[in-house]
Amino acid sequence: MSRHKIPPRVTHALAARHEALWLRLAALQAQVMAVALRRPRAPVSAQSARVAEMLLREAGPFLVPGAVPPPAAADYGGLCTQLGQAIAGLEAWEAVNSQWHSGLMAYVWLVQGQAPLPVRRLRPRLAGPEAPHADPAYAAYKARMADLRQKLVRRFEQSAR
């Protein structure tokens, strides 16, 4: 009888680790994919393989806790597939451990007992207290700019005569 391991409780540190790892995996996959599209059977350099193995090992707890990650694929096509699967696994873990927060109008991590933490990877546009056009200083600035434009138009008209 196999026991399913419970994923770790989401903390601010774990959420930050997840987001940083997702960005690094996505960047590496973009580089690998650029080569894989032209030469999918080309051998992967030793340095690229080491970086990929390190990132895949780091992603392990988010994917299948306790599982040993396989070595990096020998060719660019296979490595691109491995990195894509790791990114998909990270996104699945994110989907399980985040939810929509209607007050912030953003997805937030399910951090237990703490203030909602927006998923930064999704670049949330958090609602501010007021829109900029409702600010009196901004309205005064816009009026001053409109006045300067009118003066500039008058000056051009006078010089054209």
Secondary structure, 3 states (H helix, E strand, C coil): CCCCCCCCCCCHHHHHHHHHHHHHHHHHHHHHHHHHHHCCCCECCHHHHHHHHHHHHHHHHHHCCCCCCCCCCCEHHHHHHHHHHHHHHHHHHHHHCEEEECCCCEEEECCCCCCCEECHHHCCCCCCCCCHHHCHHHHHHHHHHHHHHHHHHHHHHHHHC
